[in-house]
Amino acid sequence: MRSIATAALIGMSLGFGSVSYADTLLGIYVGGGSISYDLSGDFTDLEGGSNSIDFDDDLGLEGDSGSYFYIALEHGIPILPNVRFARSEIEASASVVLSDSIEFDDITFPAGA
């Protein structure tokens, strides 16, 4: 009798342990904003050369700002997943006259060109 009660108690605890508690029955969230970022660092062509190319000093890439937004749908149905869609706009471009020659991937970009 004691083993049946123990098995029933374990079965009930496992059954109640998987109950999902949602913070809302149905929630729709929409938001967005602006983000400021800074491009910094350098990269090196490991196969072709040993000189590194700096984003800011050599290529003229600087920080800028971008935008983002999101839409989320949350619900209390444990079988179905919640849904979130997010999008970010981050892009950078630059134009610079090189002060030193740069070699990358066996291609030489001459200074002043």
C-alpha positions as CSV (number, residue, x, y, z in Angstrom):
1,M,0.0,0.0,0.0
2,R,2.8,2.3,0.8
3,S,4.5,1.8,-2.6
4,I,1.2,2.7,-4.4
5,A,0.9,5.9,-2.4
6,T,4.6,6.8,-3.2
7,A,4.1,6.1,-6.9
8,A,0.9,8.2,-6.9
9,L,2.7,11.1,-5.2
10,I,5.6,10.9,-7.7
11,G,3.2,10.8,-10.6
12,M,1.2,13.8,-9.4
13,S,4.4,15.8,-8.7
14,L,5.6,15.1,-12.3
15,G,2.2,16.0,-13.7
16,F,1.9,19.3,-11.9
17,G,5.6,20.2,-12.5
18,S,5.0,20.6,-16.2
19,V,2.1,23.0,-15.8
20,S,2.9,26.3,-17.6
21,Y,2.2,29.6,-16.0
22,A,1.9,32.5,-18.4
23,D,2.2,36.1,-17.2
24,T,-0.6,37.1,-19.5
25,L,-3.5,35.4,-21.3
26,L,-2.7,37.4,-24.5
27,G,-0.1,40.1,-25.0
28,I,0.9,42.1,-28.0
29,Y,4.1,44.2,-27.6
30,V,5.4,46.7,-30.1
31,G,8.5,48.8,-29.7
32,G,11.4,50.5,-31.4
33,G,14.2,52.9,-31.0
34,S,17.6,54.2,-32.2
35,I,21.0,52.7,-31.5
36,S,24.4,54.4,-31.8
37,Y,27.4,52.3,-32.7
38,D,31.1,52.7,-33.3
39,L,33.1,50.8,-35.9
40,S,36.5,50.1,-34.6
41,G,39.2,47.5,-35.0
42,D,41.3,46.2,-37.9
43,F,41.6,43.1,-40.0
44,T,44.5,41.3,-41.6
45,D,44.8,39.1,-44.7
46,L,46.4,36.1,-42.9
47,E,47.3,34.3,-46.2
48,G,48.5,37.2,-48.3
49,G,50.2,39.7,-46.1
50,S,51.1,40.8,-42.6
51,N,49.9,44.4,-42.7
52,S,46.7,45.2,-40.9
53,I,44.0,47.5,-42.2
54,D,42.3,49.8,-39.6
55,F,38.6,50.6,-40.1
56,D,38.8,54.2,-38.9
57,D,42.4,55.3,-39.8
58,D,42.8,53.5,-43.2
59,L,39.2,53.2,-44.5
60,G,37.5,56.2,-42.9
61,L,34.7,54.1,-41.3
62,E,33.2,55.9,-38.3
63,G,30.3,55.2,-36.0
64,D,26.8,56.1,-36.9
65,S,23.2,55.5,-35.7
66,G,20.6,53.0,-36.8
67,S,17.1,52.0,-35.9
68,Y,15.3,48.9,-34.7
69,F,11.7,47.8,-34.0
70,Y,10.0,44.7,-32.8
71,I,6.5,43.1,-32.6
72,A,5.8,40.3,-30.1
73,L,2.8,38.1,-29.5
74,E,2.7,36.2,-26.2
75,H,-0.1,33.8,-25.1
76,G,-0.8,31.3,-22.4
77,I,-1.2,28.2,-24.6
78,P,1.8,26.0,-23.6
79,I,1.8,23.9,-26.8
80,L,2.1,26.8,-29.2
81,P,5.3,29.0,-29.2
82,N,5.3,32.7,-28.7
83,V,6.2,34.8,-31.7
84,R,8.6,37.8,-32.0
85,F,9.7,39.6,-35.1
86,A,12.6,42.1,-34.9
87,R,14.4,44.1,-37.5
88,S,17.6,46.3,-37.2
89,E,19.0,48.8,-39.7
90,I,22.7,49.1,-39.3
91,E,24.8,50.1,-42.3
92,A,28.1,51.9,-42.9
93,S,29.9,53.3,-46.0
94,A,32.9,55.5,-46.4
95,S,35.0,57.1,-49.1
96,V,38.6,57.9,-48.5
97,V,41.9,58.7,-50.4
98,L,44.5,56.2,-49.1
99,S,47.6,57.7,-47.5
100,D,49.5,54.4,-47.6
101,S,49.3,51.5,-50.1
102,I,47.2,48.6,-48.8
103,E,47.6,45.0,-50.0
104,F,44.7,42.6,-49.5
105,D,44.1,39.2,-51.1
106,D,47.1,39.7,-53.4
107,I,45.6,42.9,-54.7
108,T,47.5,46.2,-54.1
109,F,45.5,49.4,-53.6
110,P,47.9,52.3,-54.2
111,A,48.1,55.4,-52.0
112,G,46.4,58.5,-53.4
113,A,44.2,56.5,-55.8
